[in-house]
Amino acid sequence: MKEIKGKIWFAAVVGILAISCASLLIRWTQAPALTIAAYRVSIASGIFSFFAFKEFRKADTANITKIHMFCIVAAGFALAAHFGFWITSLFWTSVASSVTIVNTAPVFVAALSKRILREAVPPFFWFGVGLTIIGTVVLTGFDFQLSGKLAIGDLLALFGALALAAYLIITRWILSAFPFFLYIFFAYGIAGLVLICLCVYLEIPTRGFSFDTYGLLFLIAIVPQCIGHSIFNWVLKFLPAFVVALLILGEPVGATILAALFLNEVPNVRQLIALVMIGSGIVIGSSVNSPLRIDTMPESH
């Protein structure tokens, strides 16, 4: 059992490091944010198509119901909505407000997990979430406002958090009885299709970029999406959705470390304190539950 736990937590750490690369790679990419998101999930879906086809040939299709297919479509739309709302919010409000609000996703996931998945949320999880959110406020300098353009941006970021919560809840439920690669192939593919349609509707460029930009788009699809995001999808088979949602908040910590290494952006004392708070909140909020879930984790078929 210790070996299984070790693999799960090692995968989670790799996932955090992989998604942390996103901000670094996106900064170097000369393409609109929504276009980057569309390429990110679309390329990832294409990469997983081979594995999905192999799983489909072995899968018992009799176990795949209309409810499963409906939930997969809903997951794809939720993932697209998360990217769409959150990225759009960055143009309406400050980065600080946007990041802080979207990082409240674990709160919604925990509330939905208790009602929908019947998964008990331990008291110390809330302490960990609170510490993490406070750390995010300290890190970003949260500046929430209730008027004008900024309020619209904050609301969009909130929708982004809700969409991420919905995606994690659906994924947690469906992966208990649905082939892993087949699920993410469809979920990523649907999200990519929605985002591409959104780019076309908003007249956002989707082609005509430099060779370097196309290379970075492919790299974003490989590292943060295929490795990072997909690892967290896999971890959802074993850990409650609210724990995984909290683990995802490790991205600012990893991103800060990578920025210091590759961009010479050394964090100041305030940022270091904030990162310690975020890291401590993640450890406290996730460790209190994870040992209790291994013997009751859902099986994959």
C-alpha angles and dihedrals in degrees: 000000000000089000091054091049090048092053092049094050093042088053090049092053091049088048092053092050091047096051088044088066090065098082091047094049093042091054089058094046117096097210136097115275096242090049090053090051091048093050091043097060097031094055090044090053090051092050092051093046092090093053091042091054091052091050092047091055090053098038124103098238090195087075092055106092135185088256090059092051092046090051092049091053089047090050091052092051091046092052091048090047091052092054094039098049096040097046091045090050089062089068093051105040139019121290088239094058094041095051094044094050096044088050089065088078093106089062091058092041091053092049092048093043091058094049103035106026096030090229114152116233113216119225094242090060089068090050090052092048091048092050091048094050092047088050089052090051090051091046098048103028096238112225107181115182132185101213142071128340095345092058090054090052092049090051091051090051089051090053087050090055092048091049091052090049091052091049093051093047093050092046093049091053101041098046090063088076109010130082110263102224092041090054098049091043090059096036094050092042094052091046090050092050092050092048093047090051089049091052091050092047092049091042092239112162114254100175144024095075128143123270090251091054092051088050091052091047089055090047091051089052092050103044111029095028112029093035107023105033093035092052090057089049088054092046088055087071089067110024131051116266093244091057092050091048089055092048090055088062087072087083095092090053093051092041091053092051092049092046090053091050100043106021101033089237098147112191118240125230094271091051092048091052089049092050091051089051092049093047092047091049091052093049094047096043096046104036096058092064109029099076089055095055104055097083093045100040116136118260124237120224 
